Amino acid sequence: MIRVAIVDDQRLLTDGLGRIIGTQPEMEIVGVAHDGESGVRMCQEKKPDVVLMDISMPIMNGVEATRKLRDLLPDTKVLILTVHADDMHVFQGIKAGASGYLLKDCTPEDLSRAIQTVHAGDTIMAPEIARKMVVAFEEAGQEPSAPSLTDRELDVITALARGAGNKQIARRLDISEKTVRNHISNIYKKLHIYDRTQAVLYAIREGLVDPNVMGGG
């Protein structure tokens, strides 16, 4: 069972999310909180696998709550739900350690798939948000870097950006999982990045994947 917690100040939304997750036989709701501070306390007690986190909340916002959970519960994955693709806190959430971003108007199927994806250790990002982040990179004057990635490393980072896990990549490229991990480590060092979310952004920026067809598949 995937243990899921919800942290959102909109009670109607938390009720709706709870009903959706309640229909999934492999998931269970272990806690609900309506502000970031109580959400952190609840997660410390319940130790969920995945947290659905709102951004704009009273007392403590979702970015700060995500940052605290990363330090207190490093094995807990945070999936941020936001209303707008161009939310100003998207970058901050990524830096704080979020494993993914979804729009609140996503379908129940998208939500279920996203929870499974981040629980497996992968990253997921709504295509609309991915496109906005690329634009933000460009407006900030951050030019794409061009380190010398090998052909195999390009294959690996492209698969990462499309939402594949290590096992999937190993099967797809006919290599061992250990080799996949080694490639990922080398990619991170070359690109000066530290997680899969940043690898996704790099792959989009460099044209390795099309954000219009992304979404965790």
C-alpha positions, 0 to 999 in steps of 0.5 A, a space after each residue: 500500500 502507498 501511504 498518502 497524506 494530504 496538506 491543503 487548506 481547501 477542505 472541499 478539495 481534500 475531501 475530493 482527493 480523499 475520495 479519489 485515492 480511496 478508490 485505488 486499491 493500492 493506496 490509503 489516506 493516512 492523514 490530512 492537514 489544512 496548513 503547512 505547519 500542522 502538515 509537517 507535524 502530521 507527516 512526522 507522526 504518520 510518516 506517509 510515502 507520498 504527500 500531496 502538498 498545496 502551495 498557498 496555505 496559512 501559517 506555513 506555505 507548501 514550499 517551506 513545508 516541503 523543505 522541512 519534510 525533505 530534512 525531517 523525512 527524506 524518504 517521503 516524496 512530495 507531490 505539489 498541486 497548484 492551480 496555475 502553471 505559472 505559479 511563482 513558487 514552482 522554482 522554489 518548490 523544485 529547489 525545496 525538494 518536491 518530486 513533482 508538480 501537477 495542476 489541480 484540474 488534473 484527472 483522477 487517472 493523472 493523479 493516481 499515476 503521479 502518486 505511483 510515479 513519485 513513490 517509485 522514486 521518479 519525477 513527474 511534471 505537468 506539461 504546462 508547468 514544464 513549458 513554463 519552467 523552460 520559459 522562465 529559464 530563458 527569461 532569467 538568462 540561463 543558457 542551456 549548458 552543453 557538456 559532453 554527454 555520451 550517446 548512452 548518457 543522452 539515452 538515459 537522460 531522455 528516458 529519465 525525462 519521459 518518466 522511466 524508472 531505473 528498471 525500465 531504463 535498464 530493460 529498454 537499453 539492455 543494460 544492468 540497473 547498476 550501469 543505469 545508476 552509474 550513468 545517472 551519477 555521471 550525468 548529474 556530475 557533468 550537468 551540475 544537477 542533483 535530482 531527476 527534476 533538474 534532469 527533466 528540465 535540462 532534457 526539455 531545454 536541450 530539445 531531447 524531449 517534447 514537453 507537449 507529450 510529457 506527463 510521467 509516461 
